[in-house]
């Protein structure tokens, strides 16, 4: 498995990957499918993307991606992370390997911290970010899904190392 920066040609494959996750439901707050262009603009290469990495299998297939975004809802110097693994590829270490690249890029760009907001019912996602060293920051209560179902959102924060001497 190789971790590499996203490329424009990855957008159709990553849109399919993310749309499968959205269609299955239960692990992402995203509810509307993405076109390749919309995904590229929002999470892969658009103006608010700090960095994005993909996990590419030995067969050339893409097993997941991780984006670090600038969110106007967060303070300057705090990136907002999103991680997605192809259905059936979870627990293969993809997320941890992607995070190593994201963490390094965020540190190089001078960010102070990384935020992750996870649905409270996504126990796997909560455990994943905790394993990476994210700590609880806060809870947004009863954020409604499209159908009105209220789901809490847990915000976790990873503090990046400050500049060296």
VOGU-3710 file (C-alpha; in Angstrom, 3 decimals, decimal comma):
1> xxxxxxxxxx> 0,000/0,000/0,000  1,398/3,371/-1,060  0,330/6,718/0,360  0,566/9,558/-2,146  -0,895/13,004/-2,788  -4,230/13,008/-4,584  -4,211/13,610/-8,345  -6,947/15,111/-10,509  -7,488/11,737/-12,217  -8,428/10,189/-8,845
11> xxxxxxxxxx> -11,655/12,193/-8,513  -14,032/9,744/-10,296  -12,773/6,741/-8,315  -12,854/8,623/-5,012  -16,348/9,964/-5,726  -17,536/6,372/-6,264  -15,781/5,271/-3,047  -17,351/8,068/-0,997  -20,783/7,673/-2,595  -20,810/3,986/-1,572
21> xxxxxxxxxx> -20,118/5,022/2,031  -22,839/7,681/1,900  -25,344/5,221/0,412  -24,639/2,676/3,143  -25,116/5,335/5,824  -24,302/5,291/9,494  -20,676/6,425/9,474  -20,564/9,819/7,812  -22,521/12,995/8,323  -22,424/13,458/4,539
31> xxxxxxxxxx> -25,746/12,505/3,010  -25,687/13,765/-0,586  -23,639/11,963/-3,258  -20,785/13,781/-4,971  -19,954/14,204/-8,609  -16,214/13,877/-9,287  -15,979/17,636/-9,872  -17,851/18,519/-6,681  -15,662/16,155/-4,658  -12,489/17,587/-6,215
41> xxxxxxxxxx> -13,607/21,138/-5,464  -14,685/20,414/-1,888  -12,279/17,768/-0,586  -9,494/16,900/-3,011  -7,901/19,893/-4,717  -10,162/22,909/-4,147  -9,139/26,211/-2,584  -10,020/25,134/0,978  -8,000/21,894/0,770  -4,790/22,059/2,794
51> xxxxxxxxxx> -3,728/18,584/1,655  -5,250/15,312/0,522  -3,638/11,891/0,390  -4,815/8,589/-1,081  -3,990/4,996/-0,213  -3,181/3,040/-3,343  -3,068/-0,743/-3,220  -0,453/-2,889/-4,926  -3,011/-3,566/-7,669  -3,349/0,182/-8,342
61> xxxxxxxxxx> -6,800/0,444/-6,741  -7,553/3,246/-4,326  -8,505/2,066/-0,838  -9,179/5,390/0,805  -8,391/9,057/1,150  -7,885/11,673/3,812  -8,444/15,392/3,359  -7,364/18,253/5,558  -9,539/21,285/4,972  -9,771/24,899/6,026
71> xxxxxxxxxx> -13,093/25,416/7,805  -14,408/28,867/8,523  -16,060/27,366/11,616  -12,622/26,692/13,141  -9,937/29,110/14,323  -7,033/29,961/12,052  -4,321/27,335/12,325  -6,763/24,449/12,864  -7,443/22,096/9,971  -10,545/19,924/9,649
81> xxxxxxxxxx> -9,857/16,294/8,771  -12,017/13,775/6,918  -11,026/10,130/6,397  -12,743/7,595/4,155  -11,834/3,943/3,533  -13,336/1,802/0,803  -16,032/-0,515/2,151  -14,346/-3,749/3,158  -10,915/-2,121/3,481  -11,285/-0,843/7,046
91> xxxxxxxxxx> -8,887/-2,236/9,652  -6,046/-2,507/7,130  -4,069/0,391/8,584  -5,043/2,749/5,770  -6,242/5,538/8,058  -3,149/5,465/10,248  -0,835/5,573/7,244  -2,828/8,401/5,689  -2,688/10,311/8,972  1,102/10,056/9,132
101> xxxxxxxxxx> 1,281/11,883/5,780  -1,437/14,388/6,749  0,177/15,141/10,109  3,531/15,775/8,433  1,981/18,085/5,818  -0,012/19,982/8,459  3,113/20,502/10,552  5,062/21,737/7,494  2,264/24,203/6,742  2,433/25,561/10,297
111> xxxxxxxxxx> -0,943/24,385/11,590  -1,373/24,208/15,356  -4,031/21,482/15,494  -6,316/19,187/13,539  -10,043/18,865/14,246  -12,148/15,774/13,586  -15,929/15,858/13,903  -17,492/12,416/14,087  -21,068/11,226/14,408  -21,560/9,978/17,966
121> xxxxxxxxxx> -23,044/6,732/16,622  -19,895/6,048/14,548  -18,068/4,061/17,221  -15,400/2,896/14,789  -14,625/6,474/13,744  -14,479/7,667/17,347  -12,110/4,827/18,259  -9,957/5,472/15,168  -9,342/9,131/15,972  -8,753/8,325/19,661
131> xxxxxxxxxx> -6,110/5,748/18,656  -4,370/8,441/16,608  -4,116/10,671/19,684  -7,123/12,963/19,195  -8,777/14,070/22,438  -12,382/15,097/23,029  -13,000/18,793/22,425  -16,787/19,101/22,577  -20,167/17,764/21,530  -22,786/19,323/19,279
141> xxxxxxxxxx> -26,064/17,850/20,465  -28,883/16,535/18,286  -27,662/17,720/14,881  -30,434/16,568/12,527  -29,812/14,319/9,570  -31,689/15,034/6,337  -34,621/12,924/7,566  -34,707/14,851/10,864  -33,066/12,149/12,989  -31,017/13,898/15,682
151> xxxxxxxxxx> -27,413/12,663/15,983  -24,778/14,148/18,266  -21,438/15,136/16,728  -18,219/14,691/18,726  -15,338/17,071/18,035  -11,856/15,758/18,722  -8,587/17,666/18,483  -5,018/16,626/17,717  -2,385/19,141/18,808  0,541/19,382/16,404
161> xxxxx> 4,074/20,020/17,597  5,081/23,656/17,668  7,967/25,037/15,665  11,352/23,820/16,797  14,070/26,023/18,309
//
